Amino acid sequence: MSPYPNASVPVRSASVINEEIRELWRRSGGLLSPEDEKEYQRLLVEWAAAAGTSVRPAVGAEAV
């Protein structure tokens, strides 16, 4: 998987992505399943791109 955003996909605002991250945590009750963790990591990268910042992977996080 490429770390660069797909140019054909519209860019969402950081606030929209942030709300999706918050909803993911609410749904999970604060404990992410492995599938939720993958989604969370994807959302973090998308949020960082939208916010114009970078995200460092969590300690012990697997490389994708």
MMTF fields as JSON, N, C-alpha, C and O atoms, coordinates in Angstrom:
{
  "mmtfVersion": "1.0.0",
  "mmtfProducer": "UNKNOWN",
  "numBonds": 255,
  "numAtoms": 256,
  "numGroups": 64,
  "numChains": 1,
  "numModels": 1,
  "chainsPerModel": [1],
  "groupsPerChain": [64],
  "chainIdList": ["A"],
  "bondAtomList": [4, 2, 8, 6, 12, 10, 16, 14, 20, 18, 24, 22, 28, 26, 32, 30, 36, 34, 40, 38, 44, 42, 48, 46, 52, 50, 56, 54, 60, 58, 64, 62, 68, 66, 72, 70, 76, 74, 80, 78, 84, 82, 88, 86, 92, 90, 96, 94, 100, 98, 104, 102, 108, 106, 112, 110, 116, 114, 120, 118, 124, 122, 128, 126, 132, 130, 136, 134, 140, 138, 144, 142, 148, 146, 152, 150, 156, 154, 160, 158, 164, 162, 168, 166, 172, 170, 176, 174, 180, 178, 184, 182, 188, 186, 192, 190, 196, 194, 200, 198, 204, 202, 208, 206, 212, 210, 216, 214, 220, 218, 224, 222, 228, 226, 232, 230, 236, 234, 240, 238, 244, 242, 248, 246, 252, 250],
  "bondOrderList": [1, 1, 1, 1, 1, 1, 1, 1, 1, 1, 1, 1, 1, 1, 1, 1, 1, 1, 1, 1, 1, 1, 1, 1, 1, 1, 1, 1, 1, 1, 1, 1, 1, 1, 1, 1, 1, 1, 1, 1, 1, 1, 1, 1, 1, 1, 1, 1, 1, 1, 1, 1, 1, 1, 1, 1, 1, 1, 1, 1, 1, 1, 1],
  "groupList": [{"groupName": "MET", "atomNameList": ["N", "CA", "C", "O"], "elementList": ["N", "C", "C", "O"], "formalChargeList": [0, 0, 0, 0], "bondAtomList": [1, 0, 2, 1, 3, 2], "bondOrderList": [1, 1, 2], "singleLetterCode": "M", "chemCompType": "L-PEPTIDE LINKING"}, {"groupName": "SER", "atomNameList": ["N", "CA", "C", "O"], "elementList": ["N", "C", "C", "O"], "formalChargeList": [0, 0, 0, 0], "bondAtomList": [1, 0, 2, 1, 3, 2], "bondOrderList": [1, 1, 2], "singleLetterCode": "S", "chemCompType": "L-PEPTIDE LINKING"}, {"groupName": "PRO", "atomNameList": ["N", "CA", "C", "O"], "elementList": ["N", "C", "C", "O"], "formalChargeList": [0, 0, 0, 0], "bondAtomList": [1, 0, 2, 1, 3, 2], "bondOrderList": [1, 1, 2], "singleLetterCode": "P", "chemCompType": "L-PEPTIDE LINKING"}, {"groupName": "TYR", "atomNameList": ["N", "CA", "C", "O"], "elementList": ["N", "C", "C", "O"], "formalChargeList": [0, 0, 0, 0], "bondAtomList": [1, 0, 2, 1, 3, 2], "bondOrderList": [1, 1, 2], "singleLetterCode": "Y", "chemCompType": "L-PEPTIDE LINKING"}, {"groupName": "ASN", "atomNameList": ["N", "CA", "C", "O"], "elementList": ["N", "C", "C", "O"], "formalChargeList": [0, 0, 0, 0], "bondAtomList": [1, 0, 2, 1, 3, 2], "bondOrderList": [1, 1, 2], "singleLetterCode": "N", "chemCompType": "L-PEPTIDE LINKING"}, {"groupName": "ALA", "atomNameList": ["N", "CA", "C", "O"], "elementList": ["N", "C", "C", "O"], "formalChargeList": [0, 0, 0, 0], "bondAtomList": [1, 0, 2, 1, 3, 2], "bondOrderList": [1, 1, 2], "singleLetterCode": "A", "chemCompType": "L-PEPTIDE LINKING"}, {"groupName": "VAL", "atomNameList": ["N", "CA", "C", "O"], "elementList": ["N", "C", "C", "O"], "formalChargeList": [0, 0, 0, 0], "bondAtomList": [1, 0, 2, 1, 3, 2], "bondOrderList": [1, 1, 2], "singleLetterCode": "V", "chemCompType": "L-PEPTIDE LINKING"}, {"groupName": "ARG", "atomNameList": ["N", "CA", "C", "O"], "elementList": ["N", "C", "C", "O"], "formalChargeList": [0, 0, 0, 0], "bondAtomList": [1, 0, 2, 1, 3, 2], "bondOrderList": [1, 1, 2], "singleLetterCode": "R", "chemCompType": "L-PEPTIDE LINKING"}, {"groupName": "ILE", "atomNameList": ["N", "CA", "C", "O"], "elementList": ["N", "C", "C", "O"], "formalChargeList": [0, 0, 0, 0], "bondAtomList": [1, 0, 2, 1, 3, 2], "bondOrderList": [1, 1, 2], "singleLetterCode": "I", "chemCompType": "L-PEPTIDE LINKING"}, {"groupName": "GLU", "atomNameList": ["N", "CA", "C", "O"], "elementList": ["N", "C", "C", "O"], "formalChargeList": [0, 0, 0, 0], "bondAtomList": [1, 0, 2, 1, 3, 2], "bondOrderList": [1, 1, 2], "singleLetterCode": "E", "chemCompType": "L-PEPTIDE LINKING"}, {"groupName": "LEU", "atomNameList": ["N", "CA", "C", "O"], "elementList": ["N", "C", "C", "O"], "formalChargeList": [0, 0, 0, 0], "bondAtomList": [1, 0, 2, 1, 3, 2], "bondOrderList": [1, 1, 2], "singleLetterCode": "L", "chemCompType": "L-PEPTIDE LINKING"}, {"groupName": "TRP", "atomNameList": ["N", "CA", "C", "O"], "elementList": ["N", "C", "C", "O"], "formalChargeList": [0, 0, 0, 0], "bondAtomList": [1, 0, 2, 1, 3, 2], "bondOrderList": [1, 1, 2], "singleLetterCode": "W", "chemCompType": "L-PEPTIDE LINKING"}, {"groupName": "GLY", "atomNameList": ["N", "CA", "C", "O"], "elementList": ["N", "C", "C", "O"], "formalChargeList": [0, 0, 0, 0], "bondAtomList": [1, 0, 2, 1, 3, 2], "bondOrderList": [1, 1, 2], "singleLetterCode": "G", "chemCompType": "PEPTIDE LINKING"}, {"groupName": "ASP", "atomNameList": ["N", "CA", "C", "O"], "elementList": ["N", "C", "C", "O"], "formalChargeList": [0, 0, 0, 0], "bondAtomList": [1, 0, 2, 1, 3, 2], "bondOrderList": [1, 1, 2], "singleLetterCode": "D", "chemCompType": "L-PEPTIDE LINKING"}, {"groupName": "LYS", "atomNameList": ["N", "CA", "C", "O"], "elementList": ["N", "C", "C", "O"], "formalChargeList": [0, 0, 0, 0], "bondAtomList": [1, 0, 2, 1, 3, 2], "bondOrderList": [1, 1, 2], "singleLetterCode": "K", "chemCompType": "L-PEPTIDE LINKING"}, {"groupName": "GLN", "atomNameList": ["N", "CA", "C", "O"], "elementList": ["N", "C", "C", "O"], "formalChargeList": [0, 0, 0, 0], "bondAtomList": [1, 0, 2, 1, 3, 2], "bondOrderList": [1, 1, 2], "singleLetterCode": "Q", "chemCompType": "L-PEPTIDE LINKING"}, {"groupName": "THR", "atomNameList": ["N", "CA", "C", "O"], "elementList": ["N", "C", "C", "O"], "formalChargeList": [0, 0, 0, 0], "bondAtomList": [1, 0, 2, 1, 3, 2], "bondOrderList": [1, 1, 2], "singleLetterCode": "T", "chemCompType": "L-PEPTIDE LINKING"}],
  "groupTypeList": [0, 1, 2, 3, 2, 4, 5, 1, 6, 2, 6, 7, 1, 5, 1, 6, 8, 4, 9, 9, 8, 7, 9, 10, 11, 7, 7, 1, 12, 12, 10, 10, 1, 2, 9, 13, 9, 14, 9, 3, 15, 7, 10, 10, 6, 9, 11, 5, 5, 5, 5, 12, 16, 1, 6, 7, 2, 5, 6, 12, 5, 9, 5, 6],
  "groupIdList": [1, 2, 3, 4, 5, 6, 7, 8, 9, 10, 11, 12, 13, 14, 15, 16, 17, 18, 19, 20, 21, 22, 23, 24, 25, 26, 27, 28, 29, 30, 31, 32, 33, 34, 35, 36, 37, 38, 39, 40, 41, 42, 43, 44, 45, 46, 47, 48, 49, 50, 51, 52, 53, 54, 55, 56, 57, 58, 59, 60, 61, 62, 63, 64],
  "secStructList": [7, 7, 1, 1, 7, 7, 6, 6, 1, 7, 7, 7, 7, 2, 2, 2, 2, 2, 2, 2, 2, 2, 2, 2, 2, 2, 2, 2, 6, 6, 7, 7, 7, 2, 2, 2, 2, 2, 2, 2, 2, 2, 2, 2, 2, 2, 2, 2, 2, 2, 2, 6, 7, 7, 7, 7, 7, 7, 6, 6, 7, 7, 7, 7],
  "xCoordList": [0.844, 0.0, 0.891, 1.842, 0.588, 1.366, 1.057, -0.105, 2.074, 1.809, 1.274, 0.926, 1.204, 0.745, -0.729, -1.209, -1.455, -2.894, -3.175, -2.398, -4.288, -4.733, -5.305, -6.257, -4.73, -5.143, -6.584, -7.199, -7.143, -8.509, -9.54, -10.738, -9.091, -9.992, -10.049, -9.004, -11.255, -11.354, -10.735, -10.853, -10.085, -9.459, -10.526, -11.254, -10.6, -11.547, -10.845, -9.622, -11.611, -11.015, -10.564, -11.089, -9.586, -9.072, -10.187, -10.223, -11.093, -12.17, -13.143, -13.633, -13.421, -14.29, -13.622, -14.264, -12.346, -11.603, -11.497, -11.625, -11.266, -11.188, -12.49, -12.466, -13.607, -14.894, -15.047, -15.615, -14.551, -14.604, -13.73, -14.104, -12.587, -11.706, -12.418, -12.405, -13.033, -13.761, -14.883, -15.084, -15.609, -16.698, -16.162, -16.785, -15.035, -14.41, -14.121, -14.397, -13.566, -13.278, -14.567, -14.619, -15.601, -16.884, -17.47, -17.897, -17.488, -18.039, -17.291, -17.89, -15.984, -15.156, -15.172, -14.71, -15.699, -15.693, -14.294, -14.042, -13.391, -12.024, -11.05, -9.885, -11.505, -10.629, -10.766, -11.776, -9.751, -9.816, -9.495, -8.53, -10.319, -10.033, -8.894, -8.56, -8.291, -7.237, -7.722, -6.977, -8.961, -9.513, -9.694, -9.393, -10.191, -10.358, -9.005, -8.891, -7.992, -6.651, -6.121, -5.507, -6.351, -5.932, -6.654, -6.047, -7.953, -8.746, -8.26, -8.163, -7.957, -7.461, -6.145, -5.97, -5.226, -3.941, -4.14, -3.477, -5.057, -5.344, -5.914, -5.531, -6.826, -7.427, -6.393, -6.432, -5.47, -4.421, -3.564, -3.234, -3.208, -2.402, -3.193, -2.662, -4.477, -5.321, -5.481, -5.427, -5.679, -5.816, -4.544, -4.605, -3.39, -2.113, -1.933, -1.464, -2.3, -2.188, -3.12, -2.741, -4.335, -5.301, -4.89, -5.146, -4.251, -3.852, -2.49, -2.083, -1.789, -0.479, 0.6, 1.522, 0.493, 1.476, 1.893, 1.523, 2.648, 3.044, 2.627, 2.376, 2.556, 2.183, 3.282, 3.675, 3.779, 4.768, 4.021, 3.096, 4.409, 3.714, 3.91, 4.925, 2.95, 3.034, 4.187, 4.548, 4.756, 5.835, 5.332, 4.287, 6.066, 5.69, 4.7, 4.294, 4.297, 3.342, 4.011, 5.177, 3.266, 3.783, 3.831, 2.967, 4.834, 4.905, 3.896, 3.695, 3.268, 2.26, 2.886, 2.209],
  "yCoordList": [-1.169, 0.0, 1.234, 1.323, 2.148, 3.376, 4.334, 4.472, 5.002, 5.98, 7.297, 8.186, 7.433, 8.673, 8.585, 7.547, 9.67, 9.652, 9.422, 9.822, 8.776, 8.523, 9.829, 10.379, 10.316, 11.604, 11.585, 12.644, 10.397, 10.332, 10.364, 10.468, 10.277, 10.303, 11.73, 12.328, 12.285, 13.641, 13.726, 12.794, 14.833, 15.048, 15.544, 16.495, 14.88, 15.296, 16.226, 16.185, 17.052, 17.986, 17.232, 16.167, 17.806, 17.21, 17.085, 16.109, 18.055, 17.994, 16.843, 16.214, 16.566, 15.445, 14.125, 13.23, 14.015, 12.796, 12.643, 11.537, 13.74, 13.712, 13.19, 12.397, 13.626, 13.144, 11.645, 10.938, 11.154, 9.72, 8.943, 7.856, 9.495, 8.873, 8.817, 7.787, 9.924, 9.958, 8.921, 8.242, 8.796, 7.823, 6.396, 5.547, 6.13, 4.809, 4.46, 3.345, 5.419, 5.187, 5.009, 4.167, 5.783, 5.627, 4.244, 3.568, 3.83, 2.513, 1.385, 0.393, 1.535, 0.454, 0.394, -0.586, 1.427, 1.464, 1.672, 1.365, 2.189, 2.47, 1.33, 1.448, 0.224, -0.928, -1.338, -1.923, -1.031, -1.29, -2.746, -3.313, -3.335, -4.671, -4.542, -3.422, -5.631, -5.529, -4.826, -4.06, -5.084, -4.419, -2.926, -2.099, -2.588, -1.18, -0.467, 0.694, -1.159, -0.571, -0.231, 0.82, -1.101, -0.82, 0.401, 1.263, 0.473, 1.624, 2.899, 3.949, 2.808, 3.95, 4.448, 5.653, 3.547, 3.934, 4.6, 5.589, 4.056, 4.648, 6.057, 6.98, 6.208, 7.518, 8.52, 9.693, 8.066, 8.964, 9.499, 10.684, 8.627, 9.054, 10.034, 11.05, 9.721, 10.622, 11.971, 13.024, 11.925, 13.164, 14.004, 15.219, 13.348, 14.067, 14.746, 15.882, 14.062, 14.653, 15.856, 16.885, 15.725, 16.825, 17.994, 19.152, 17.69, 18.729, 19.323, 20.324, 18.714, 19.22, 18.925, 19.72, 17.784, 17.38, 15.945, 15.379, 15.352, 13.953, 13.16, 13.721, 11.841, 10.943, 9.922, 9.257, 9.802, 8.764, 7.519, 7.607, 6.336, 5.108, 4.823, 5.201, 4.167, 3.793, 2.829, 2.066, 2.865, 1.945, 0.532, 0.183, -0.29, -1.667, -1.876, -3.01, -0.811, -0.943, -1.638, -1.389, -2.504, -3.219, -2.315, -1.458, -2.507, -1.77, -2.355, -3.569, -1.505, -1.961, -2.103, -2.478],
  "zCoordList": [0.0, 0.0, 0.0, 0.776, -0.844, -0.965, 0.178, 0.56, 0.737, 1.792, 1.256, 2.033, -0.06, -0.677, -0.995, -1.451, -0.759, -1.038, -2.52, -3.386, -2.786, -4.143, -4.702, -4.147, -5.786, -6.366, -6.851, -6.976, -7.129, -7.628, -6.495, -6.758, -5.25, -4.108, -3.559, -3.302, -3.374, -2.845, -1.445, -0.649, -1.16, 0.145, 1.118, 0.835, 2.264, 3.29, 4.272, 4.41, 4.94, 5.902, 7.148, 7.474, 7.833, 9.07, 10.108, 10.857, 10.161, 11.157, 10.883, 11.821, 9.624, 9.27, 9.651, 10.201, 9.357, 9.683, 11.198, 11.722, 11.895, 13.356, 13.958, 14.9, 13.426, 13.925, 13.676, 14.508, 12.547, 12.26, 13.254, 13.694, 13.599, 14.597, 15.953, 16.628, 16.338, 17.607, 17.624, 18.631, 16.523, 16.426, 16.528, 17.166, 15.917, 16.003, 17.47, 17.912, 18.217, 19.633, 20.434, 21.329, 20.13, 20.84, 20.598, 21.534, 19.333, 18.975, 19.652, 20.069, 19.76, 20.295, 21.817, 22.401, 22.462, 23.912, 24.481, 25.646, 23.664, 24.12, 23.939, 24.317, 23.367, 23.135, 21.672, 21.279, 20.869, 19.436, 19.116, 19.627, 18.263, 17.739, 16.734, 16.347, 16.302, 15.277, 14.005, 13.394, 13.612, 12.42, 12.674, 11.813, 13.872, 14.231, 14.297, 13.903, 14.792, 14.888, 13.496, 13.309, 12.529, 11.144, 10.607, 9.97, 10.867, 10.432, 11.118, 10.483, 12.401, 13.163, 12.579, 12.397, 12.284, 11.705, 10.341, 10.028, 9.529, 8.215, 8.378, 7.659, 9.323, 9.571, 10.079, 9.708, 10.923, 11.412, 10.273, 10.239, 9.349, 8.202, 7.348, 6.9, 7.124, 6.339, 7.043, 6.407, 8.378, 9.146, 9.062, 8.87, 9.208, 9.156, 7.8, 7.733, 6.731, 5.394, 5.27, 4.711, 5.791, 5.703, 6.589, 6.257, 7.72, 8.66, 8.316, 8.905, 7.37, 6.976, 7.993, 8.172, 8.663, 9.671, 9.403, 8.374, 10.299, 10.128, 11.352, 12.419, 11.183, 12.266, 12.426, 11.468, 13.655, 13.933, 14.367, 15.175, 13.839, 14.235, 15.728, 16.313, 16.319, 17.727, 17.948, 17.052, 19.126, 19.467, 19.329, 19.88, 18.597, 18.39, 17.274, 17.019, 16.597, 15.494, 14.326, 14.019, 13.686, 12.523, 11.311, 11.129, 10.491, 9.219, 8.26, 8.223, 7.493, 6.534, 5.178, 4.221]
}
